Amino acid sequence: MNKSDFFYDLPEELIAQTPLADRSSSRLMVLDKVTGEVQHRHFRDVLEYLESGDCLILNDTKVMPARLHGEREDTGTPVEVLLLKRCEGAQYQDAVYWETLVHPGRRVRPGHRLTFGDGRLKAEVIDIVEGGNRIVRFDFDGIFEEVLDQLGEMPLPPYIHEKLEDPDRYQTVYARETGSAAAPTAGLHFTLDLLDEIRAKGVYVGFVTLHVGLGTFRPVKEERIEEHEMHSEFCILTEEVAEQIRQCKASGHKVVAVGTTSCRTLESMADEDGVLRAGSKWTDIFIYPGYSFRVIDSLITNFHLPESTLIMLVSALAGREHILAAYQEAVRERYRFFSFGDAMLIH
């Protein structure tokens, strides 16, 4: 299967640059994964498609203010450091180490020291690893997360060029587990009131955690998609949520994943027989057409970039032809695309 099989033409003006004032007022395209039939609704109408006994599973990861602006200590050259993931292992126990993206990378080599916030945070580049990422050791007084909250900025996706006035709008209302470099954007449409209405209908609302890496924006370079190497992300499924999902499946109700990250977490935690097991792991699951879903029945998701691993995932659930036809309809109807855009329910 070729990358070009997942291309569609998107006018640039349809890429949403700012969030709507009311999270749940975004549009919702409802796609029947069997027939390809499309309905045009608003996001708050998602309540009509959920039934008592269903499970709604959301990703409670919280985006870090992971972008740091500083300079080289010796030359004053401006640098930007983007935190990707914290380094673990015995060799990293003496301090706080992160794998990072550094710009401009050609001017920052191992041994160079960096400073941020008038010296409140300092760092040394230790190594260059695969892809040109830098391993950086940080020096600071106090608690790293508190220093990061003071000095860091929210790392918006590269296709968003407008300044975000309220950083909380790039967080879900239920975000609680800090660790992501990007938001699980399908969840941005939910309000606390809407979640309360969903629970009142008898729907179980459960949470998994998957810390989203910037690899989610990495383009597929290989023409044959089977040759694409998926990035790894850390995910967690608790026994409580796993048991609720098992009961839901056993009673014939739907498991509805909110976002591709929740979907990938649940599918990663199931064995080949579909048995769901609680735990934590690094997952590099790559879902594309031909994949047999083991856990989820429906998916709430945003509209994804052409030729991305995410449009391949939704195509695996609803069929490539149905997805591309639905996306063409969304373009005709002037839906808003990507992170701050409108939503789709595949059921």
Rosetta blueprint (number, residue, H / E / L):
1 M L
2 N E
3 K H
4 S H
5 D H
6 F H
7 F L
8 Y L
9 D L
10 L L
11 P L
12 E H
13 E H
14 L H
15 I E
16 A L
17 Q L
18 T L
19 P L
20 L L
21 A L
22 D L
23 R H
24 S H
25 S H
26 S L
27 R E
28 L E
29 M E
30 V E
31 L E
32 D L
33 K L
34 V L
35 T L
36 G L
37 E L
38 V E
39 Q E
40 H E
41 R E
42 H E
43 F H
44 R H
45 D H
46 V H
47 L H
48 E H
49 Y H
50 L L
51 E L
52 S L
53 G L
54 D L
55 C E
56 L E
57 I E
58 L E
59 N E
60 D L
61 T E
62 K E
63 V E
64 M L
65 P L
66 A L
67 R E
68 L E
69 H E
70 G E
71 E E
72 R E
73 E L
74 D L
75 T L
76 G L
77 T L
78 P E
79 V E
80 E E
81 V E
82 L E
83 L E
84 L E
85 K E
86 R E
87 C L
88 E L
89 G L
90 A H
91 Q H
92 Y H
93 Q L
94 D L
95 A L
96 V E
97 Y E
98 W E
99 E E
100 T E
101 L E
102 V E
103 H E
104 P L
105 G H
106 R H
107 R H
108 V L
109 R L
110 P L
111 G L
112 H L
113 R E
114 L E
115 T E
116 F E
117 G L
118 D L
119 G L
120 R L
121 L E
122 K E
123 A E
124 E E
125 V E
126 I E
127 D E
128 I E
129 V L
130 E H
131 G H
132 G H
133 N L
134 R E
135 I E
136 V E
137 R E
138 F E
139 D E
140 F E
141 D L
142 G L
143 I L
144 F H
145 E H
146 E H
147 V H
148 L H
149 D H
150 Q H
151 L H
152 G L
153 E E
154 M L
155 P L
156 L L
157 P L
158 P L
159 Y L
160 I L
161 H L
162 E L
163 K L
164 L L
165 E L
166 D L
167 P H
168 D H
169 R H
170 Y H
171 Q L
172 T L
173 V L
174 Y L
175 A L
176 R L
177 E E
178 T E
179 G E
180 S E
181 A L
182 A L
183 A L
184 P L
185 T H
186 A H
187 G H
188 L H
189 H H
190 F L
191 T L
192 L H
193 D H
194 L H
195 L H
196 D H
197 E H
198 I H
199 R H
200 A H
201 K L
202 G L
203 V L
204 Y E
205 V E
206 G E
207 F E
208 V E
209 T E
210 L E
211 H L
212 V L
213 G L
214 L H
215 G H
216 T H
217 F H
218 R L
219 P L
220 V L
221 K L
222 E L
223 E L
224 R E
225 I H
226 E H
227 E H
228 H L
229 E L
230 M L
231 H L
232 S L
233 E E
234 F E
235 C E
236 I E
237 L E
238 T L
239 E H
240 E H
241 V H
242 A H
243 E H
244 Q H
245 I H
246 R H
247 Q H
248 C H
249 K H
250 A H
251 S L
252 G L
253 H L
254 K L
255 V E
256 V E
257 A E
258 V E
259 G H
260 T H
261 T H
262 S H
263 C H
264 R H
265 T H
266 L H
267 E H
268 S H
269 M L
270 A E
271 D L
272 E L
273 D L
274 G L
275 V L
276 L E
277 R L
278 A L
279 G E
280 S E
281 K E
282 W E
283 T E
284 D L
285 I L
286 F L
287 I L
288 Y L
289 P L
290 G L
291 Y L
292 S L
293 F L
294 R L
295 V L
296 I L
297 D L
298 S E
299 L E
300 I E
301 T E
302 N E
303 F L
304 H L
305 L L
306 P L
307 E L
308 S L
309 T H
310 L H
311 I H
312 M H
313 L H
314 V H
315 S H
316 A H
317 L H
318 A H
319 G L
320 R H
321 E H
322 H H
323 I H
324 L H
325 A H
326 A H
327 Y H
328 Q H
329 E H
330 A H
331 V H
332 R H
333 E L
334 R L
335 Y L
336 R L
337 F E
338 F L
339 S L
340 F L
341 G L
342 D L
343 A E
344 M E
345 L E
346 I E
347 H L
